[in-house]
């Protein structure tokens, strides 16, 4: 395998690697004159990223629960009269603005949302400037304004309904399904193929597309995903990560939370995410890679935020926890009283704002395309990069294939399929050093240690084909073997050392930072 590496920060020097030195002769009677000749050597050719070609990066949330989900808003999304909890709704809408989200695909559970007039699912507040998006006079979405500097590229957020059943998660619906029974079709082993096909066709007819929620669960075989009209699936889900922490890894993770539960400003509350990402469930990622080797399918990160994480009072009225109270006083107080996990910033651990800030989908929308349709087209095409922004923004991460010549390159972006006979070249760019995201207290990400890795998935499994550690650097390799090629970037967050306070051990661990979608080769 021939591989080249091109860094934008190339140094000029002698053949032995030392810098060349030219000294101007000095005239003792006046100023010196620099006589160095300009370097006319052209820089190595590299592709243009999607942004450089005019695409617009739109931060997008997929898998979002609001008041019409029975278990959202601490299980009181609706009151006894069926009225939504507007305090919770407005927290959600404000959080989407603050975290600069352009499009949010809501996915409430169908046992409430399927009974509502479609417009009610949009939570429009027309007196506050919300604009209903309509087709033939029927509302299917809402666009609402944000304070200056917030919201998507145009300063607004677009909400579009969908729903989440058992793994079945249509997004972008323009109306209710024609057959109400399709709200109950589950994507699990044993569901009849014709039932799945009828449901996916109904979703398409309603203007949406089916995605997969909780891909990590074993009851959902990759073969079911591969064989049906399912264009997107989760490679990560924060709620699943919460369950991992509070389930299999409860003992170690819950003790690690102690440092984040007090009143000190360090470790920073948002960095609690690292406690969970240290137990990252990889089954969904591996399943997506396996399916992508069979057919095109877009990966995304699911927020799955409900604002409903509650710890039971397992130590109430008992001395069972007293032995650990000296070293873990904040934790014991939580376990004695139960309730929401409130961090040092006095905000709940699963707040809308916090989860939106931790991980986002960066959807690359075509030049001039309107939202939300442009985001939907981009998602189905595979133009999406998952970024765990709690570690910093990842500028410039890119993967694509090139055919043609440097003078007339033909771009095949994420989600594309090329053929071995095309003689294509894979190009991948590691992101720049981490850039502070929203609510970050650090400013310099240069001490972070990143590793970018190209993975190929084929019939023999998942193989790492190349890794490099230089930020902002393109690598290329010939696409002479079939498979799905994808870039993952991990990060050792040394740049967060000061912000982690006493939790410094987290600054020495490696975390997933970026997951691109795939370029496929047949």
C-alpha positions as CSV (number, residue, x, y, z in Angstrom):
1,X,0.0,0.0,0.0
2,X,1.4,3.4,-1.1
3,X,0.5,6.2,1.3
4,X,1.5,9.9,1.2
5,X,1.2,12.5,3.9
6,X,0.9,16.2,3.3
7,X,1.0,18.7,6.1
8,X,0.1,22.3,5.6
9,X,2.9,23.3,7.9
10,X,5.8,22.4,5.8
11,X,9.3,23.6,6.8
12,X,11.9,24.7,4.2
13,X,15.5,23.5,4.8
14,X,18.5,21.7,3.6
15,X,18.5,18.0,2.6
16,X,19.7,17.1,6.1
17,X,16.6,18.6,7.7
18,X,18.4,21.7,9.1
19,X,17.0,25.2,8.2
20,X,18.9,27.1,5.5
21,X,20.4,30.4,6.6
22,X,21.0,33.3,4.2
23,X,22.9,36.3,5.7
24,X,22.5,39.8,4.1
25,X,25.8,41.8,3.8
26,X,25.7,44.7,6.1
27,X,26.7,48.3,5.1
28,X,28.1,49.9,8.2
29,X,26.9,53.3,7.0
30,X,23.2,52.4,6.8
31,X,20.5,49.7,7.0
32,X,20.9,46.2,5.8
33,X,19.0,44.9,2.7
34,X,17.4,41.4,2.8
35,X,18.3,39.8,-0.6
36,X,16.5,36.5,0.0
37,X,14.8,35.2,-3.1
38,X,11.2,34.1,-2.9
39,X,10.5,30.3,-2.8
40,X,8.6,29.6,-6.0
41,X,8.2,25.9,-5.4
42,X,4.4,25.1,-5.6
43,X,3.0,23.5,-2.5
44,X,1.9,19.8,-2.7
45,X,-1.6,19.4,-4.2
46,X,-4.3,18.6,-1.7
47,X,-8.1,18.4,-2.1
48,X,-10.6,21.0,-1.0
49,X,-12.8,20.2,2.0
50,X,-16.5,20.5,1.7
51,X,-16.5,23.9,3.4
52,X,-13.9,25.1,1.0
53,X,-16.2,24.0,-1.8
54,X,-19.1,26.1,-0.5
55,X,-20.9,23.6,1.7
56,X,-22.3,24.9,5.0
57,X,-21.7,23.0,8.2
58,X,-25.0,22.8,10.1
59,X,-25.0,21.5,13.7
60,X,-27.8,19.0,13.9
61,X,-29.5,17.1,16.8
62,X,-31.1,13.8,16.0
63,X,-33.0,11.7,18.6
64,X,-34.6,14.3,20.9
65,X,-37.4,13.8,23.4
66,X,-39.8,16.6,24.5
67,X,-42.9,16.8,26.6
68,X,-44.9,14.4,24.4
69,X,-42.6,11.6,25.4
70,X,-44.1,9.7,28.3
71,X,-40.7,9.5,30.1
72,X,-39.4,13.0,29.3
73,X,-39.1,16.0,31.7
74,X,-38.7,13.8,34.7
75,X,-41.9,11.9,33.7
76,X,-44.1,14.9,33.9
77,X,-44.0,16.1,30.3
78,X,-47.8,16.2,30.3
79,X,-50.1,17.1,33.2
80,X,-53.3,15.3,34.1
81,X,-55.1,17.3,31.4
82,X,-52.6,16.4,28.7
83,X,-51.1,19.9,28.7
84,X,-47.4,19.9,27.8
85,X,-44.9,21.2,30.4
86,X,-43.9,24.5,28.8
87,X,-41.1,25.1,31.3
88,X,-39.4,21.9,30.0
89,X,-40.2,22.8,26.3
90,X,-38.7,26.3,26.6
91,X,-35.6,24.9,28.2
92,X,-35.2,22.6,25.2
93,X,-35.8,25.4,22.7
94,X,-33.4,27.8,24.5
95,X,-30.7,25.1,24.7
96,X,-30.9,24.4,21.0
97,X,-30.4,28.1,20.4
98,X,-27.5,28.5,22.8
99,X,-25.6,25.5,21.3
100,X,-26.0,26.9,17.8
101,X,-28.1,24.0,16.5
102,X,-29.6,24.6,13.0
103,X,-31.9,21.6,12.8
104,X,-33.4,19.4,15.5
105,X,-35.2,16.2,14.6
106,X,-37.6,15.4,17.5
107,X,-38.3,11.8,18.1
108,X,-41.0,11.6,20.8
109,X,-42.4,8.2,21.8
110,X,-45.5,7.4,19.8
111,X,-47.8,6.4,22.6
112,X,-48.5,10.2,23.1
113,X,-47.4,11.9,20.0
114,X,-49.4,9.8,17.6
115,X,-52.6,11.1,19.2
116,X,-51.7,14.8,18.8
117,X,-52.6,17.2,16.0
118,X,-49.4,17.4,14.0
119,X,-49.0,21.1,14.6
120,X,-49.1,20.6,18.3
121,X,-45.9,18.6,18.1
122,X,-44.1,21.7,16.9
123,X,-44.7,23.8,20.1
124,X,-45.2,26.9,18.0
125,X,-45.1,30.3,19.9
126,X,-46.3,32.6,17.1
127,X,-46.4,35.6,19.5
128,X,-42.6,35.1,20.0
129,X,-41.7,35.1,16.3
130,X,-42.0,31.4,15.5
131,X,-42.8,30.6,11.9
132,X,-44.8,27.6,10.9
133,X,-43.4,25.7,7.9
134,X,-46.3,24.5,5.8
135,X,-47.2,22.5,2.7
136,X,-50.6,23.1,1.2
137,X,-51.6,25.0,4.3
138,X,-50.7,22.1,6.6
139,X,-47.9,22.8,9.2
140,X,-45.1,20.2,9.4
141,X,-42.2,22.2,11.0
142,X,-41.4,25.3,12.9
143,X,-38.6,27.8,12.6
144,X,-38.0,30.0,15.6
145,X,-35.6,32.9,16.1
146,X,-32.6,32.9,18.6
147,X,-30.8,35.7,20.4
148,X,-27.8,37.2,18.5
149,X,-25.0,34.8,17.9
150,X,-27.1,31.7,18.6
151,X,-29.0,29.2,16.5
152,X,-28.0,27.8,13.1
153,X,-26.2,29.7,10.3
154,X,-29.2,32.0,9.9
155,X,-29.8,32.6,13.6
156,X,-32.8,30.3,13.8
157,X,-33.6,26.7,14.8
158,X,-35.8,24.4,12.8
159,X,-37.8,21.7,14.6
160,X,-39.2,18.7,12.6
161,X,-41.2,15.9,14.3
162,X,-40.5,12.2,14.1
163,X,-40.9,9.4,16.7
164,X,-39.0,6.6,18.4
165,X,-40.4,3.1,18.9
166,X,-38.3,0.0,19.5
167,X,-35.3,0.8,17.4
168,X,-37.7,2.3,14.8
169,X,-36.9,6.0,14.6
170,X,-38.3,7.9,11.6
171,X,-37.2,11.6,11.3
172,X,-38.4,14.5,9.2
173,X,-42.1,13.6,9.0
174,X,-44.4,16.1,7.3
175,X,-47.5,14.4,8.5
176,X,-48.7,11.5,10.6
177,X,-48.4,8.0,9.2
178,X,-51.4,6.8,7.1
179,X,-51.5,3.5,8.9
180,X,-51.5,4.1,12.7
181,X,-50.4,0.5,13.3
182,X,-47.0,1.3,11.7
183,X,-46.1,3.4,14.8
184,X,-45.8,0.0,16.6
185,X,-43.6,-1.8,14.2
186,X,-40.4,-2.8,16.0
187,X,-37.0,-3.4,14.3
188,X,-36.1,-6.5,16.2
189,X,-35.1,-10.0,15.3
190,X,-38.4,-11.8,14.4
191,X,-40.3,-8.9,12.9
192,X,-41.6,-9.9,9.5
193,X,-39.9,-8.4,6.5
194,X,-43.2,-7.3,4.9
195,X,-44.2,-5.5,8.1
196,X,-40.9,-3.6,8.0
197,X,-41.2,-2.8,4.3
198,X,-44.8,-1.5,4.8
199,X,-43.7,0.7,7.7
200,X,-40.7,2.2,5.8
201,X,-42.9,2.9,2.8
202,X,-45.5,4.7,5.0
203,X,-42.7,6.8,6.5
204,X,-41.4,7.7,3.0
205,X,-45.0,8.7,2.0
206,X,-45.2,10.9,5.1
207,X,-42.1,12.7,3.9
208,X,-39.6,11.1,6.4
209,X,-37.0,8.4,6.5
210,X,-36.4,5.6,9.0
211,X,-33.3,5.7,11.2
212,X,-32.2,3.2,13.8
213,X,-32.1,4.1,17.5
214,X,-30.0,2.1,20.0
215,X,-28.0,0.3,17.5
216,X,-25.9,-1.1,20.3
217,X,-28.6,-3.5,21.5
218,X,-28.2,-7.2,20.6
219,X,-31.9,-7.7,19.7
220,X,-31.3,-5.7,16.5
221,X,-29.3,-7.8,14.0
222,X,-27.2,-5.9,11.5
223,X,-28.8,-8.1,8.7
224,X,-32.2,-6.5,9.4
225,X,-30.7,-3.0,9.0
226,X,-28.9,-4.0,5.8
227,X,-31.9,-5.5,4.1
228,X,-34.4,-2.7,4.4
229,X,-35.0,1.0,3.5
230,X,-33.1,2.4,6.5
231,X,-30.7,5.1,5.4
232,X,-29.4,6.2,8.8
233,X,-28.4,4.5,12.1
234,X,-26.8,5.6,15.4
235,X,-23.2,4.9,16.0
236,X,-23.5,6.4,19.5
237,X,-26.2,7.3,22.0
238,X,-25.6,9.3,25.1
239,X,-28.6,7.8,27.0
240,X,-27.1,4.3,26.3
241,X,-23.9,5.6,27.7
242,X,-25.7,6.8,30.9
243,X,-27.2,3.3,31.1
244,X,-23.7,1.8,30.8
245,X,-22.4,4.0,33.6
246,X,-25.4,3.3,35.9
247,X,-25.5,-0.4,35.0
248,X,-22.5,-2.6,34.2
249,X,-19.9,0.1,35.3
250,X,-21.8,1.6,38.2
251,X,-19.2,1.0,40.9
252,X,-16.2,2.6,39.1
253,X,-18.1,5.4,37.3
254,X,-20.3,6.5,40.3
255,X,-17.2,6.9,42.4
256,X,-15.6,9.0,39.7
257,X,-18.6,11.3,39.8
258,X,-17.7,12.4,43.4
259,X,-15.3,15.1,42.2
260,X,-18.0,16.6,39.9
261,X,-20.8,16.8,42.6
262,X,-19.3,19.3,45.0
263,X,-19.3,23.1,44.9
264,X,-15.8,23.6,43.5
265,X,-15.6,25.1,40.0
266,X,-13.0,22.4,39.1
267,X,-13.3,19.9,37.7
268,X,-15.6,21.8,35.3
269,X,-19.1,20.3,35.3
270,X,-19.2,19.7,31.6
271,X,-16.2,17.5,31.7
272,X,-18.3,14.9,33.5
273,X,-18.8,13.6,30.0
274,X,-15.3,12.1,30.2
275,X,-16.5,9.8,33.0
276,X,-19.1,8.4,30.6
277,X,-17.0,8.4,27.5
278,X,-14.4,6.3,29.4
279,X,-17.1,3.6,29.2
280,X,-18.0,4.3,25.5
281,X,-20.3,1.4,24.3
282,X,-18.8,0.3,21.0
283,X,-21.4,-2.2,19.7
284,X,-23.3,0.5,17.7
285,X,-20.1,1.7,16.1
286,X,-19.0,-1.8,15.1
287,X,-22.5,-2.6,13.8
288,X,-22.6,0.5,11.6
289,X,-19.2,-0.3,10.2
290,X,-20.4,-3.8,9.4
291,X,-23.5,-2.6,7.6
292,X,-21.6,0.1,5.7
293,X,-19.4,-2.6,4.1
294,X,-22.6,-4.1,2.7
295,X,-24.4,-1.0,1.5
296,X,-24.4,2.8,2.0
297,X,-25.8,3.9,5.4
298,X,-25.2,7.1,7.3
299,X,-24.0,7.1,10.8
300,X,-25.0,9.8,13.4
301,X,-24.8,10.4,17.1
302,X,-28.1,10.2,19.0
303,X,-28.5,12.7,21.8
304,X,-31.5,10.8,23.2
305,X,-31.9,13.5,25.8
306,X,-35.1,13.4,28.0
307,X,-34.0,15.3,31.1
308,X,-35.1,12.3,33.1
309,X,-32.0,10.8,34.7
310,X,-32.9,10.1,38.3
311,X,-30.8,8.2,40.9
312,X,-32.8,6.1,43.4
313,X,-32.3,6.8,47.1
314,X,-30.6,3.5,47.6
315,X,-29.0,4.6,50.9
316,X,-32.1,6.3,52.4
317,X,-32.7,5.3,56.0
318,X,-29.7,3.0,56.0
319,X,-26.1,3.1,57.3
320,X,-25.0,1.0,54.4
321,X,-23.2,3.9,52.7
322,X,-21.7,5.5,55.8
323,X,-18.4,3.7,55.4
324,X,-17.7,5.6,52.1
325,X,-19.0,8.9,53.3
326,X,-15.7,10.3,54.4
327,X,-14.1,9.9,51.0
328,X,-17.3,10.4,49.0
329,X,-19.5,12.8,50.9
330,X,-21.3,14.3,47.8
331,X,-22.0,10.9,46.4
332,X,-23.4,9.5,49.7
333,X,-25.6,12.6,49.9
334,X,-27.0,11.9,46.4
335,X,-27.6,8.2,47.2
336,X,-29.4,9.0,50.5
337,X,-31.7,11.6,49.0
338,X,-32.0,10.4,45.4
339,X,-33.2,12.6,42.5
340,X,-31.4,14.4,39.7
341,X,-27.7,14.3,39.5
342,X,-26.8,18.0,40.1
343,X,-23.3,19.0,39.2
344,X,-21.1,21.7,40.6
345,X,-22.5,24.3,38.2
346,X,-25.9,23.6,39.8
347,X,-27.3,22.2,36.6
348,X,-28.5,18.6,36.1
349,X,-26.1,16.2,34.4
350,X,-28.6,15.4,31.7
351,X,-29.7,19.0,30.9
352,X,-30.7,19.6,27.3
353,X,-28.0,22.3,27.0
354,X,-25.3,20.1,28.3
355,X,-26.0,17.0,26.1
356,X,-26.3,19.2,23.0
357,X,-22.9,20.7,23.9
358,X,-21.3,17.3,24.5
359,X,-21.8,15.7,21.0
360,X,-23.3,17.0,17.7
361,X,-23.7,15.9,14.1
362,X,-22.0,18.3,11.7
363,X,-24.1,18.0,8.6
364,X,-22.6,19.4,5.4
365,X,-25.4,21.1,3.5
366,X,-25.0,21.9,-0.1
367,X,-24.5,25.5,-1.3
368,X,-27.7,27.5,-1.3
369,X,-29.9,24.7,0.0
370,X,-32.6,25.6,2.5
371,X,-33.2,24.0,5.9
372,X,-34.4,21.5,6.9
373,X,-34.5,19.9,3.4
374,X,-30.8,20.5,2.7
375,X,-29.9,18.8,6.0
376,X,-32.1,15.8,5.2
377,X,-30.5,15.4,1.7
378,X,-27.1,15.7,3.2
379,X,-27.8,13.1,5.9
380,X,-29.2,10.6,3.4
381,X,-26.2,11.2,1.2
382,X,-23.8,10.5,4.1
383,X,-22.3,14.0,4.5
384,X,-22.1,14.0,8.3
385,X,-19.3,14.1,10.8
386,X,-19.9,13.2,14.5
387,X,-17.9,15.5,16.9
388,X,-17.7,15.1,20.7
389,X,-17.3,18.8,21.3
390,X,-16.8,18.4,25.0
391,X,-13.2,17.8,23.9
392,X,-13.1,20.8,21.6
393,X,-14.3,21.7,18.1
394,X,-12.8,19.7,15.3
395,X,-12.1,22.0,12.4
396,X,-11.3,20.6,9.0
397,X,-11.9,16.8,9.6
398,X,-12.5,15.4,6.2
399,X,-12.6,12.1,4.2
400,X,-13.3,11.7,0.4
401,X,-12.2,9.9,-2.7
402,X,-10.7,11.6,-5.8
403,X,-10.8,10.4,-9.4
404,X,-9.6,12.3,-12.4
405,X,-6.5,14.5,-12.3
406,X,-5.2,17.2,-10.0
407,X,-6.1,19.7,-12.8
408,X,-9.6,18.3,-13.0
409,X,-10.4,16.3,-9.9
410,X,-13.7,14.6,-9.4
411,X,-14.8,14.5,-5.8
412,X,-16.6,11.6,-4.2
413,X,-17.5,12.8,-0.7
414,X,-18.5,10.9,2.4
415,X,-21.3,8.5,1.6
416,X,-20.1,7.9,-1.9
417,X,-19.3,4.6,-3.5
418,X,-16.5,4.1,-6.0
419,X,-15.1,1.0,-7.7
420,X,-11.7,-0.5,-7.6
421,X,-11.5,-0.1,-11.4
422,X,-12.0,3.7,-11.0
423,X,-8.4,4.0,-9.8
424,X,-9.6,6.3,-7.0
425,X,-7.5,7.8,-4.3
426,X,-8.7,8.1,-0.7
427,X,-7.9,11.4,1.0
428,X,-8.4,12.1,4.7
429,X,-7.6,15.1,6.7
430,X,-7.1,15.1,10.5
431,X,-8.7,18.0,12.2
432,X,-6.8,21.0,13.5
433,X,-5.8,21.1,17.1
434,X,-9.0,21.3,19.3
435,X,-10.7,24.7,19.3
436,X,-12.7,25.8,22.4
437,X,-16.4,25.0,22.0
438,X,-19.3,26.8,23.6
439,X,-19.0,27.2,27.4
440,X,-15.3,26.1,27.4
441,X,-13.0,27.6,29.9
442,X,-9.7,26.8,28.1
443,X,-8.2,28.5,25.1
444,X,-5.3,26.5,23.8
445,X,-5.7,23.0,22.5
446,X,-2.1,22.5,21.3
447,X,-1.1,20.2,24.1
448,X,-3.8,17.6,23.2
449,X,-2.4,14.4,21.6
450,X,-4.5,13.2,18.7
451,X,-4.4,10.1,16.6
452,X,-6.3,9.8,13.4
453,X,-7.0,6.3,12.1
454,X,-8.4,5.0,8.8
455,X,-10.5,1.9,9.2
456,X,-11.5,-0.5,6.4
457,X,-14.4,-2.8,7.0
458,X,-15.0,-5.7,4.7
459,X,-16.0,-9.4,4.8
460,X,-13.0,-10.2,7.0
461,X,-13.9,-7.6,9.6
462,X,-12.6,-4.2,10.7
463,X,-9.0,-3.3,10.0
464,X,-7.0,-0.2,10.9
465,X,-5.1,0.6,7.6
466,X,-3.2,3.7,8.7
467,X,-2.8,6.1,11.6
468,X,-1.1,9.5,12.0
469,X,-0.8,12.0,14.7
470,X,-0.2,15.3,13.0
471,X,-3.1,17.8,13.2
472,X,-4.5,19.5,10.1
473,X,-2.8,17.0,7.8
474,X,-3.9,15.2,4.7
475,X,-3.0,11.6,3.9
476,X,-3.8,9.7,0.8
477,X,-3.8,6.1,-0.3
478,X,-5.0,4.2,-3.4
479,X,-8.4,2.6,-3.1
480,X,-7.4,-0.8,-4.5
481,X,-9.3,-3.0,-2.1
482,X,-13.1,-3.2,-1.6
483,X,-14.6,-2.1,1.7
484,X,-15.9,0.8,3.7
485,X,-13.2,3.4,4.6
486,X,-13.8,5.7,7.6
487,X,-11.7,8.0,9.8
488,X,-11.8,8.0,13.6
489,X,-9.9,10.5,15.6
490,X,-9.1,9.9,19.2
491,X,-7.7,12.5,21.7
492,X,-5.7,12.4,24.9
493,X,-7.1,15.7,26.4
494,X,-3.9,17.1,28.0
495,X,-5.3,20.5,27.1
496,X,-8.0,20.0,29.8
497,X,-5.5,19.2,32.6
498,X,-6.1,22.4,34.5
499,X,-9.8,22.3,34.0
500,X,-10.1,18.8,35.4
501,X,-8.8,19.8,38.8
502,X,-8.4,16.7,41.0
503,X,-9.7,14.5,38.2
504,X,-6.4,14.8,36.3
505,X,-6.3,11.1,35.5
506,X,-8.9,11.8,32.8
507,X,-6.4,14.0,31.0
508,X,-4.2,10.9,30.4
509,X,-6.8,8.7,28.8
510,X,-7.7,8.4,25.1
511,X,-11.3,9.3,24.0
512,X,-13.1,9.2,20.7
513,X,-13.3,12.7,19.4
514,X,-14.4,12.5,15.7
515,X,-16.2,9.8,13.6
516,X,-16.6,10.5,9.9
517,X,-18.9,8.7,7.6
518,X,-17.6,6.2,5.1
519,X,-16.3,6.2,1.5
520,X,-17.2,2.8,0.0
521,X,-15.3,0.8,-2.5
522,X,-16.8,-2.1,-4.6
